[in-house]
Amino acid sequence: MAYTTINKSTDYFNTKLYTGNGSVRTETGVGFQPDLTWIKDRTGTNAHVLTDSVRGANKQIYTNLNNAETNASGYLTAFASDGFTLGTDGAVNTNSSNYASWNWKAGTTGSGTTAGSGTGKSYSYSVNTTAGFSIVSYTGNGTSGHAIPHHLGAVPSMIILKQRDAVADTLVYHHKNTSDPKTDFLRLKSNNATQDEAAIWNDTAPTSTYFYVGSETTVNGNNNTFIAYCFTEKTGYSKFGSYTGNGNADGTFVYTGFKPAFIINKKTNNTGQWNIQDNKRDVDNPALIRMWADGTDGDTSSTSYSKDFLSNGFKIRNTNGNDNTSGDTYIYMAFAEAPLVGSNNVPCTAR
């Protein structure tokens, strides 16, 4: 049984849906002050917008674009104690348009100097070790083996990394990515299969203290700036795993040890889109509504994306190649609505 120290997952991750009004406003009901907020227009084709507390409000990066960081006041303008304040840009606040926001809590901040090979450079961070999440902004040194402190106190399971000051793809490390994760990476704006290049993660696995970057400019250009979102698994709260498709509508069951609230999955051995589903846009099984992190589509509802969100994991209920081609491999990240069994030994029930 999956016991957890996090009985209320929404203290650390929460999906908040809202409707825009075209005016400056504060959106509440997140349940905490977020440190990373990812917003997507559900009814239009605006980009996915990510804002975090380390880079600061008014600074945006995008999952489906390789643009450099922008600094615009019309997007998320401040983090509030129970949510965030919005400007009037259509990507986050068009009148009568519907939006999804996915929110993570970090909170303990600090700064320092990087380690490893080459010249030490400045970095700053915000971390929540209970939830296994940190945000790290660092300056590159151009030298292979540059060691970036992540402050999780455990080995990262997944890292999302973006160069801030130049056009560059957002790169993803996942510990279950094919046969050699320390040389493999995915591009968040692309449906491409896994790529292999030792100069990205320096052919070095992360440790409980550092993740490593190689000489590639998009992760370690000298005096360039970068942002990394680092996650490690927490029993009953988060899971970063993999599964193999079976090509059958009675699809693969994936054990997570909790009732999922949010899932992103991506095929790794062939082309496949970054599929986002959650328990707020779909409140009943099967979950049918998806978005693509690598695209601009709003909500699309179809049995082609069916999943059951169960008390202890999720089950694929479709034969779509983005979820369930026979013999293909998929990675996923998932966060809990509730643990299978909490620290008070109360079992969770499926919806």
C-alpha positions, 0 to 999 in steps of 0.5 A, a space after each residue: 500500500 502507498 502511504 504518504 506524508 501528504 494527505 492533502 495534495 492540493 496544498 502543493 499542486 492544484 488545477 484552477 479553472 476560471 473564466 476571463 473578464 478582460 479586466 485586471 483581476 485577482 484569481 483566487 481559490 488555488 489554495 496556496 500562493 503558487 510559485 509556478 503557474 501554467 496557464 492555457 486558454 481552453 477555448 482559443 489557440 493562445 500559447 501555453 504561458 508559464 510564470 514562476 516566482 524565481 524569474 518573477 511575475 510579468 516574465 513568460 516562457 511557453 511550452 509550445 514555442 521556443 521564444 526567449 523569455 518575454 517581459 509583458 505586463 498583460 499576463 500574470 502580474 503577481 502571485 497572491 496568497 490564494 492565487 494570482 493577479 492577471 493582466 488583460 492579455 488574451 492568452 490569460 484573460 479574454 472576456 468570457 474565454 475559459 482557462 485552465 491554470 496548473 499551480 505548484 508550490 515551492 516557497 523556501 528561497 535562496 541563492 548561491 554559486 554553482 559547482 562542478 567543472 568551469 567557473 562557478 556562476 550565480 544561481 537562485 532557487 525556490 524549493 519545497 522538499 515535502 512536495 519534491 519540487 524546486 525552481 532553479 534559475 542559473 547562469 551558464 559557464 560553457 564548460 561540460 560538467 557544470 553542476 547545478 544545485 537543485 535543493 530537493 535533497 533527493 534525485 530528480 525524476 524529471 527536469 524541464 529546462 529552458 534558456 531564458 535569454 535566447 530562442 531555444 527549445 525547452 528540454 526535458 529530462 525524465 528518469 524513465 526516458 528509454 535506455 539511457 536517460 542521462 544522454 536522452 532528452 525530449 523537446 517540449 514544443 515538439 512531438 518528436 521521439 527521444 533524442 540522444 546527445 551527451 552534451 545536454 546532461 553531460 552523460 551524467 545522472 543527477 544526484 541528490 544534490 546536483 543535476 549536470 549540464 554539458 557544453 550545449 549552448 541551450 543548457 549551458 551557454 557561457 553567461 546565458 541564463 536558464 530556468 529549470 523546474 525540478 521534480 522528484 517522486 513523493 509517495 502518494 503525491 507524485 509519480 514520474 514513470 513509464 508504460 508500454 502500450 498494448 494497442 487495445 481499448 482495454 488498455 494498459 493500467 498504470 499504477 501510481 499509488 494515488 488517485 490522479 489529479 493531473 497527467 501528462 504523457 508522451 510517447 518516447 520511441 516515436 512521434 507523439 504529442 504531450 497529452 495533458 488531462 486533469 480531474 477538473 476539466 473532466 470530473 467523471 470517468 472516463 476522462 475525455 478532454 485533452 490539450 497538447 503541451 506542444 500545441 495551441 489547441 484548446 480543449 478537445 473532447 473525444 473517446 480517442 483520449 479516454 482514460 480512467 482516473 482510478 484510486 491507485 492509478 490510471 487506465 488507458 481506454 483508447 487505441 490512439 497512438 499518443 496514448 497506446 500504440 502496441 509495444 510503444 513506450 510512454 513516459 508520464 508525470 502525474 500528481 495526486 488528487 488523493 493518496 491510495 492510503 494516507 498517513 491516517 490509513 484511510 483508503 481513497 476511493 475511485 471517482 
